[in-house]
């Protein structure tokens, strides 16, 4: 049975009774009542349903709607529901939900709400609707108990999965589930708990499915198999936008287990990169090993594309030339009169910083299992954007989206790589051509050579100071391969978006400001890399402010605090806005300085460096204590102070900050993707050396600011200020200023 | 030859194809009559569906595929079946007996995992370390070369020290 009700925010609530289980889910207005997935009717708990399921024995199953890429949504989102449902976390079992597509009168919708992973939005989104889902389920259970006892609902309270009467009588949710499901849901959003009544939100909570992870039972995308599926690996064109001329598969087909060889056309130059990323030849076999061996024996002739001359060296030269000439840039933001400030300046400081392309190198490479039937299709993969994946499968197969079953798994890292579904497109095309289910495997070599890379660019910064050493003018000119590149259905995004943010620090804090962007032409595919643009420009801004402090003999913390000024909110148009709170950034900076022991004289030759940044509504500061001995950089201490508003799971936020810090350190020390003759040069981990334990600091001291502000999410804030804080610390230890990433090769060159 | 089917292969004691390679995996006997050069990783995953052992690089550089061979840590992605023959292989699935291995227990208690993908390899590497060095120091732990892209290293350190304590009966 089903009931519908207007729950306020153009959302409806579905309650369905299925096998004694109360199922509560949200869906968008106008959705038809959907059937309970058949797998939920049985005892098979490994399959999926809406958000809340209450078993007769009072076990609670909560559906996790997000894409778990390591950011902790499998734990934190169900916590939001469990809090308002008022159940003990240890009676809760969490299951992963599939993508919840539904057709409605108003078009495509999703019965679970927002399911993608990007921009650190899962918690802010869930804060709005998932608590309401939990509260509504609780409301129904209380109504059921009220009827049972013939008492007004207002007199009842709940605790740990039970409804309690004033006289102490108790009924478990399990006993009430059936009758609760028969009650019409409320016609108004029900009241949420006030924070003083939170029992779970704010409490350190371990990863919900940790036991599956440590026993090897977790299923990632790569772990999905299907009857009759062939394993496919693809030899892809190594030339950017190159083409397939011919191939000889005679030797390949002799490999035992190889079943088929299928060519795949690449994207047309200049066409949107909304399908496959490169031309290729797929080898299909009955095992991964046979497919890999078969691919090795392929003889393929590729034709270079239009980018055959592209190289990182040429890009760097072009960037510097554009910045030297200073003509033809796009004005990102211009305040006051910088030329005048420059004329009147007592001191002018200038520096340039070079940022490399970065690959995502998720530990689990891309891949997908795709089954295409007459009128339906199934996709199992590690995803970040299941909605786009659903649309893509529908577009490539002609199958209606309601018949495209998209199953997300735990993903072996995301970092933005899986916001693109090129590997899904490949698997679909191969499966269509083969007429069989296909399990597409990518090797690490495939992954590093075919990615949507974090942009390459050079930042040129200028600061003008008056006689009181105050910063009167600030120029940030950036020449980069625009992040906006062959995006499908590109909505008028400005060319600088993803490289230079108009309102980022110190915009609004310096009277005369000039931010200008120069686009570099490049055939390298570009995409979002964890905290996308912020890792790209915060290194330059936060290194430069340190340089200004050194050049003008000021304290680097005081200089920043002086710029931030009185705590206040200033407008911020980018993601994480509409405001940037100078007081919150100053606060994390101050706490971070205190924690690392900033300003105390040192005699051990160690250097301290600090940086801070605002990312997607969260405020973070980093500080490092380092020493350099010979060719060895030692990170003695790493501190990260963060304010992400109210914290849902402190253990999760700490993990994100620890991991984000090390991710920032990892990329800063050693990582760069370079291009030469229109081909990516990196092949595998030896030439894309992620941080290992021996190079990592023993601990990251994470300090989380207590806050009652709305939560901002936490997946990305821990990255941007790590690299500049590290570079600043290296300067303090060595007086060598590294202005080009990755740090280590540059530092060794300069020492 | 390895076959892609829905279900994992059953242990096959007594069913001996001509001159197959024999090996023991998590205490059970298996035979392999396919390419002797096939890495153990693909036998575990494609044939036995022991998918806890992960692919990360295929060249023994990242450690996601770490298993124990005759009790010692080895990279399954660069161990041909020929080399695994006659050996005893333990995978992440085989660590747990009637209860979690102390290393697994410590991993849960220290809340190590983020994406979780590399953790099976990390855990197996830690089991190997604790067998060699029941009281590992910082350098011993730092010498573990398994990659983690999420940056869980500090919690891995804590978990290994906790596991050492659990194994010495110092913590419950």
Interface residues (C-beta under 8 A of the other chain):
Chain A: X68 X69 X70 X71 X72 X206 X207 X210 X211 X213 X214 X215 X216 X217 X218 X219 X220 X222 X223 X225 X226 X227 X228 X229 X230 X231 X256 X257 X286 X287 X288 X289 X290 X293 X361 X362 X363 X364 X365 X410 X411 X412 X413 X414 X415 X439 X441 X443 X444 X445 X651 X655 X656 X658 X659 X660 X661 X662 X663 X666 X684 X685 X686 X690 X691 X692 X693 X694 X696 X697 X698 X699 X700
Chain B: X1 X2 X3 X4 X5 X6 X34 X35 X38 X39 X42 X45 X46 X47 X49 X50 X51 X52 X53 X54 X55 X56 X57 X58 X59 X61 X62 X64 X91 X92 X93 X95 X96 X100 X104 X107 X108 X109 X111 X113 X114 X115 X116 X117 X118 X119 X120 X123 X138 X141 X142 X143 X144 X145 X146 X147 X148 X149 X150 X151 X152 X153 X154 X155 X156 X157
